[in-house]
């Protein structure tokens, strides 16, 4: 296991600002003053430190959050966006132009899939989808014009684990970058430490943890982040998907409990996986040895943060899944809703919700059952009671 400790890296940051408050002040300004005209000119050219140009570029609140994100990822820098999809699309568009090629994992979040297949191709960018668990297939799918390999560390919703070190080798041998979405597994994995060039997040989920905002993050080298926000050519600067500073400040405070929350989410998911196994449910959880990527996950993960809070069960049909989810919500298991990383348990039928943008024939090719129920386990204190409610819901649905 890696010896990197993202929780301690965040804890060691000195988050005080000029007010010396224990929390950074909220920067409630869209623009900022300069002592001299030349200082403004130098800041436009990226030649100053400690000065802020305009909040679409930087502001003190976003900068403080990005310092914590970079510390967590072990990268030189980071930048935060107004949503997770904004982070994904900005990072991808920054690397390609008409005629370039992106090679993506076939199994990926539905919004990302739709962006790649339905939107980006309108502008002359070629995109192809491959089973990223098959490294030989990935190698064969690389083209001379491939600029990006894109994957999720733990993919959505099948919970397969990407071999980031090997995918990095394939990408770099082709002169391409590896971009990794680590939304499901913050702290558990550190993709850039494993060889990825860029890590992206939907901070809406685990990093924030309270489902009261949408936000995203892009983490990478200082050179890369500076190129993103360059006033002349930076994709982030010119498209303007910046995060509001009020939200930056609240997310930063929530990051300091992320390691505790990730452990509890993981403990609850592990408990359910073992109980599902005992009663014969068709379950999927990467934290048990029977999972096909268990050993791979163990070889890449940071120690002490668990195997993640995502788990699924297969009820065979969409109708069966719908009935069970409705009963579970009535019984108080959690909420029938999309998203994840919340302190309450959230569940949905992936094929009819967060993966609905993926055509049914590709869902089948991916191996996604129409009856798949994806759980984002909450911070339940009595997880055995939660299991009993789930079991009762399944039994009641079969009557």
N, C-alpha and C positions, 0 to 999 in steps of 0.2 A: 504493500500500500504506500501511497505517496506520504511524505512527511510534511506536506504543506498544511498549515492550519489557518483557513480563511477567517474563522471566528476571532482568533487572537490578532490577526492582522488588522481587522476592523477595530478591535478593542484598543490597540496601541496607538491609533490615530489621535492626535490632539485636535478636537473639534471646536475649540474655542475660537471666537473671532475677536475683533477689536473691543467689543463690549465685555468680553471675558465671562459671558454667560456660559453655563454648562452645555446649552444647546445653541447652535449658530442662529443668529438673527435671520428673520425672513426678509429677503431683499424685495421690497415692494416697488421696484423701479424698472421701467422698460428701457430707459436710457441712462447714461452716466456722464458725469462731467470730467473734464481734464484740466490740469493746472495750466497747460500751455498748448497752443495749436499744434506744435511739433509732436507732442505726446499723442495727440489724437491720430496724427498721420502715421506715427510709428506703430500705434496699436492696430490700425487698419492693415498694416503690413506684417502683423504678428511679431513685432520686434520689442514688445514690452512685457513686463511681468507685474501683476498686481493691479492692472487697469482693466476695466470692463467697457466694452464698446456699446453693446446693445443686447438685450436679453435673448434675441433670437440666436445670438452667437454664444455669449456666456453671461452669467450673472452669479453673484456670490453664493446664492442658495444652491443652484445647480452644480456649481463647482465643488461645493462641500460634499454633496451626494456623490458626485463622480469620483472624488478622492476615495470615498469609502468603497465604491464599486470596484475601482482599480485595485484597492488593497485586497478585497475579497477574491478577485480573480487572479491576483498576482501579475497584473499587466501594468504597463507604464501609465496608461490613461484610460478614460472612459467618457462617454457622452450620453445624456439621457433625453428621451423622446416622449412625445405625448401619448404613445400607446406602444404595445409590444409589436404590433404589425408595422408601425412606423419604423421601429428599430430594424426589423427584418427587411422591409422594402428599401430603406435607405442604404443599408449595408450592401444589399445585392445590387441596387442600381449604381452605386458608387464604383463598382468593379467592371461594369460592362457597357458596351455601346452596340449599335446595330451591327450584326454579323458575328458577334461573340456568342459563346455557348456556355450555358450553366448545366451542370450535371447534379441532379437532386435525388435524394432518397425518395423512393416511391411512397413510403409511409411517412407522412408528415401532416402537420396541422392543416385542416381544410382551407383556412384563409390563405396560408402560404401556398398551398397547392393551386388555389384559384388564381392568385397573383401571378405565379409562374406560368401556368398553362393558359390562362384566359386573358391576362392583361399585358404582361411583359412582352409576350410574343407579338403583340400588335405593333411593336416598335422595332421589329427586326432582330430581336434577340432569340436565339435558338435555345430551347430547353428540352431536356430528356430526363426521364425518371427510371431509376434502376433500383433493384433490391440491394441496398447497401450492406446487407449481411453477407452477400456474396462478393468478396473482394476481387475475385477474378472477373466477375461481370462488370464491376466498377472500372477496373483497368481497361477492359475491352471497350467500354462506352466512352472513355476519354477521347476527345478529338483534338486536332491541332489548334483549334480556336477555343478550346475550353479555358475559361478564366476563373470559374468558381466551382468547387464541390460544396454542396450544402446538405447538412443533415441535422437531426436532433440527437442529443446525447442519449436520452431515453425517449424513444419515439412515441408519438401520439396517434392512435390509442393502444397500439399493440405491445408497448413496453419492452421493445427490443433495444439492445444496447449497441451503440455505434463504436466500432474499433477506431477511436480517434487517432492513436499513434500511427496505425497502418494507413488510414485514409489520408493523414497528413503527408506521409511519404508518397502516396500516389499523386496527390495534388501538387506537391512541390516538384516531383519529377517531371510533371507536365507544365511547370511554370504557372500553375494556378494557385489560388488561395482556398483554404478550407475555412468555411464559416459554419459555426455550430450554434444551434439554439439550445440553451441549457435551462430553459424555463422550468422543466419538471424536477431538476436536480441541483439547485444552487447549493454550494458548499460541499455537496457529495462529490461532484466532479469539478475540476478546474480545467476546462478544455484547452485554454492557451498554454497551460503548463504541460499538457499532453501533446502539444504540437499544432493545435489550431492557430490560425492567424487572427481570427475575430470571433468573439463570443457575443451572442445577442440574447436578450431576455424580454419576456413580458413581465415587468415588475408588478403588474396587476395581481399576479398570482402569489407565489410563496414569499417573494422578497418583501412586498408590502404586507400581505397576509390578512387584510381586513376587508377586501373587496369594496372599498369605498372610492376607488379611483382607477383610471387606466393610465399606464405608464410603461415605458420601455427603456432599454439600455443597450449600448454598444460598447464593447471593451476590446482594447487592442494596444498596439504600440503608440508612442507619442507621435511618431511620424504619421501613422494612419489616422489618428483622431484629428490632428492638425489639418490633414488633407480633407477630412470630412467637413470641417468648419472654415475652410479657406473662403475668403469673401468673393473670390473670382470663380472658383471651380468646385467648391465644396458642396457635395450633394445635400448634406444636412443644412448648411447655411442657406442654400438657394431654394430648397423645397420648404424649409421652415417648420419641421415637425417638433418644435421645442416643447419641453415640459414646463408647466406653470411652476414658479418658485415656491408657492405655498404648498403644492403637492411634494415637491422635492424635499422640503423641510420635514414633512410628516413621514415620508418614506424613509428618510435617513434615520429618524428615531426608531422606526420599526425594525430597521436592519440589525439593531443591537440585540434583538431577541430572536433573530432568525435561526441561530444555531440551536437554541432551546426548542423552538417550534419544529424544526426539521427532525430532531430526534423523536419528539412525541408523535408527529405525523407518521414517521417510520415505524415506531413501536406499535402503534395502533394497526397499521397496515400489515405488519408482520404477524401480529396476533390473529387478525382475521384470516390471513392466508393459511395459517396452521389449522384454524377451526374449520375453514372451508374444506380443507383437505380431509379432515376427520369425517365430515358429514357427506363427502362425495360430490361437492359442487365442482363444476368445471371452472377453475380459477386460473388467474395468471398473475404472478408476482415475481419479480427478478431477485428477491431476497432469499429464495429457497433453492437448494441445490438442483432440483429438477428443472429449473428454468434453463433454457438453452444457452443463455448468456451469463449465467451466474458467475462462472470463473472469470470471464472477461471483466465483468463489473468489479469483482473483488480485486483484480489486478490494476484497475485504473482509479478506484475511488479513494477519496480522502478518509482517513480513519475517524470514527466517532460520530458520524452524522446519520447513520442508518442507511437503509436501502430505498428510501423514498416513501411518500405517502400515497402513491397511485397504485391501485389494484383493480382488477376487473373479474367479473364472472360472466359466463356465457349461458344464457337462458334459451338458446336455440332459435327463437323467432322474435321479431320486433314486437308482435302483439303480446307475447309472454313477458318480454322485458318491460313494456309499457305498464302492464297490469301490476307487476311486482314493484316498479318504481312508485306508482301511485299509492300502493298500500304502504310502502316504506315511509313515504312522506306523511301519510295519515298517522302512522304509528310513532312518528317523531325520530326516525333514524337520521334524518337530515332533510335537505331540500332537493327537489327535482329541478335542476338548473344547470346551465353551462358554467364554465370556468372551473377554477381549482385553487388550492392553496388557502382556503378559507378556514376559520377556526371551527366552523360547523362542517359536517360531512355533506358533500355535494355529489350527486350522481346523475348520469344521463346516458341515453342510448346513443353511442357515438355515431353510428351510421345514419341516424336521423337528426343529428345535431351538429357537433363540432367537426365531423368529417363528412357532412352532407354535400359539401362542394365536390367531393371526390366521386366520380361516376361509379355506379354500382358494379360494373364489370371490373373496374380497377380495385374497388373494395374487396371483391372476391379474389382477385389476383394477389392482393396483399395478404389474404388470409383472415379478413375481418368478418366475423359472424354478424348477421343482422340482429342477433339477440344479445350482442355485447353490451353489458352495463359497466361503464367506467366509474369507479369511485375515487374521489379525492377525500381521503380520510381526514376528519377533523381532529380536534384536540380533546376528544371524548375522555373523560376521567374514568368511566366504567365501561371499558370496551367489551367486556363479556356481555353486559346488558345490551349493547349495540348489536352484537352478534346474534343474540337471542331474538331481537326484534327483526333482524334481516331473515333469519331462519323461519320465523313465524310468518313473515310476509311471503316467502317462497311457498311455504306449505299452504297458506290461505289461497294463493293464486292458483293452485292446482286443484282446488275443490270444484 
